Amino acid sequence: MTDSEMPLNTSSRVILYTRKNCHLCEDAKQVLEEHNLVVESIDIDAFPDLRARFDTCIPVVEIDGRIRFKGKVDPVLLRRIIGR
């Protein structure tokens, strides 16, 4: 079975840590949504602890409680992660 044939686990909890006017964040959200994932976006600037943790790393993608991507979402790796 190839990566493109793997069934996607669309029930995964996906959090995208983002901020306003971030084109990389918009790109990451688009890739996640293209894989039929429901994305919960959290603006790190609204939370001082998240801003301190992720300030220069955004976008950050958390899937089912684990940080999976920082800066860019790799579609091939994403399919492997959610296709289990």
Buried (B, 14 or more C-beta within 10 A) or exposed (E): EEEEEEEBBEEBEBBBBBBEEBEEBEEBBEBBEEBEBEBEBBBBEEEEEBBEEBEEEBBBBBBEEEBBBBEEBEEEEBBEBBBE
